[in-house]
Amino acid sequence: MLRMLIYSIMVGVLFLLSAFTGQPEMDVPNDINDPLTLTVILERVYLDGEVSEEILEETIWAMEDFWAQYEDWQLIHHDEEQVVFQQHVDDISPLLKSNGYFGISDEGVLTIFDGKPNSSNKVIQSFFQIDVEKLESRQHNLLKKGIKVGNKAEYINVLETYRTYTSSP
């Protein structure tokens, strides 16, 4: 009897918390002593468009603690088995930092390649058409060889530098 009363109070408190905090209501485990286990997917969206995904199994003993843990994340989706959060990261992706190179595609588009630019390397991101006639030969050669991207400042600097050489429609 006491166990049923405590369970009813917990369900009511969770309902009120979800209503007042704006957090979605989630199912409560069948037994008051049982934790809720969910798959949590954390999506990080970087400046260069890359999205990383981290998948966790979370054991939740208190919903309030769970929502507090992810207060800096945006809730994208939830159901009885999983919760998906997303966060925009004001930086370039780890992939770009480790192996990203600005270059120019065969079509004259400023592009970031996974590795030094060549036709067989994977394109990470494409930007804009460059008028190669406006480029100094040194700048054109730099793009052909590849410009390593190590951090956000370098990424922005290269974009701003080559934006002045965009083709007019």
C-alpha positions in Angstrom: 0.0 0.0 0.0 2.8 2.4 1.0 4.7 1.4 -2.1 1.7 2.2 -4.3 1.3 5.6 -2.6 4.9 6.5 -3.2 4.7 5.4 -6.8 1.6 7.6 -7.4 3.3 10.6 -5.8 6.4 10.1 -8.0 4.3 9.9 -11.2 2.5 13.1 -10.1 5.7 14.9 -9.4 7.2 13.9 -12.7 4.1 15.1 -14.5 4.2 18.4 -12.7 8.0 18.8 -13.4 7.5 18.2 -17.0 4.7 20.7 -17.2 6.5 23.4 -15.4 10.0 22.9 -16.8 8.8 22.5 -20.4 10.6 19.2 -20.6 8.7 16.4 -22.3 6.9 13.9 -20.2 8.5 10.4 -20.1 7.3 7.1 -19.0 8.0 6.1 -15.4 9.4 2.6 -14.8 7.0 -0.1 -13.8 8.6 -0.5 -10.3 9.4 2.5 -8.2 12.9 1.1 -7.5 13.6 0.4 -11.2 15.6 3.0 -13.1 14.7 4.0 -16.6 17.2 3.0 -19.2 17.3 5.0 -22.5 19.5 5.3 -25.5 20.8 8.9 -25.7 22.1 10.2 -29.0 24.2 13.4 -28.9 24.5 15.1 -32.3 27.2 17.8 -32.6 26.9 20.1 -35.7 30.1 21.9 -36.6 30.7 25.1 -38.6 31.9 23.1 -41.6 28.7 21.2 -41.7 30.0 17.9 -40.3 27.8 16.2 -37.8 29.2 13.8 -35.2 27.0 11.4 -33.3 27.7 9.9 -29.9 25.4 7.1 -28.6 25.1 6.4 -24.9 23.1 4.2 -22.7 21.8 6.2 -19.8 20.3 4.8 -16.6 18.0 7.4 -15.2 17.1 7.4 -11.5 15.7 11.0 -11.4 14.3 12.8 -14.4 15.2 16.2 -13.0 18.9 15.2 -12.9 18.7 13.8 -16.4 17.2 17.0 -17.9 19.8 19.1 -15.9 22.6 17.0 -17.4 21.5 18.0 -20.9 20.3 21.6 -20.3 22.8 23.0 -22.9 21.5 20.6 -25.6 18.4 21.0 -27.8 15.9 18.2 -27.7 15.3 16.9 -31.2 13.3 13.7 -30.6 12.3 11.4 -27.8 10.2 8.3 -27.4 10.1 5.4 -24.9 13.5 4.0 -25.9 15.7 6.9 -27.0 16.3 10.6 -26.7 18.1 12.7 -29.4 19.8 15.9 -28.4 21.6 18.3 -30.7 24.2 21.0 -30.1 25.8 23.5 -32.5 29.5 23.8 -32.0 31.2 27.1 -32.8 34.3 25.3 -34.2 35.4 23.2 -37.1 35.0 19.4 -36.8 37.7 17.1 -35.6 37.8 15.5 -39.1 38.6 18.9 -40.6 41.3 19.6 -38.0 43.0 16.3 -38.5 42.8 15.9 -42.3 41.0 18.9 -43.9 42.6 20.7 -46.8 41.2 23.7 -48.8 41.6 23.2 -52.5 40.0 23.9 -55.8 37.9 21.3 -57.6 38.2 20.6 -61.3 35.2 22.8 -61.8 36.9 25.8 -60.0 34.9 25.5 -56.8 36.6 26.3 -53.5 36.4 22.9 -51.7 37.6 21.2 -48.5 38.9 17.7 -49.1 39.6 14.9 -46.8 43.3 14.9 -47.4 45.3 16.8 -50.0 43.2 17.9 -53.0 42.9 15.4 -55.9 40.0 13.9 -57.8 40.0 10.7 -55.8 39.8 12.4 -52.3 36.4 12.7 -50.6 34.9 16.2 -50.6 34.0 17.4 -47.1 32.4 20.7 -48.1 32.1 22.9 -51.2 31.7 26.6 -51.1 31.7 28.9 -54.2 33.0 29.2 -57.7 36.3 31.0 -58.0 37.3 33.0 -61.0 40.8 31.5 -61.5 41.7 34.3 -63.9 41.6 36.7 -61.0 44.0 34.6 -58.9 47.7 35.2 -58.7 49.6 32.1 -59.8 50.9 31.6 -56.2 47.4 31.5 -54.8 46.2 29.2 -57.5 49.2 26.8 -56.8 48.4 26.9 -53.1 44.9 25.8 -53.8 46.1 23.0 -56.1 48.5 21.7 -53.5 46.1 22.2 -50.6 45.9 24.6 -47.7 45.8 22.7 -44.4 43.0 23.7 -42.1 44.0 23.4 -38.4 41.6 25.6 -36.5 38.5 27.8 -36.8 40.6 31.0 -37.4 42.4 29.5 -40.4 39.1 28.2 -41.8 37.5 31.6 -41.6 40.7 33.4 -43.0 40.8 31.1 -46.1 37.1 31.6 -46.8 37.4 35.4 -46.4 40.5 35.5 -48.6 39.1 33.6 -51.5 35.6 35.0 -51.3 37.0 38.1 -53.1 37.8 35.9 -56.1 34.3 34.6 -56.6 32.9 34.4 -60.1 30.3 36.9 -61.2 27.1 35.2 -62.6 
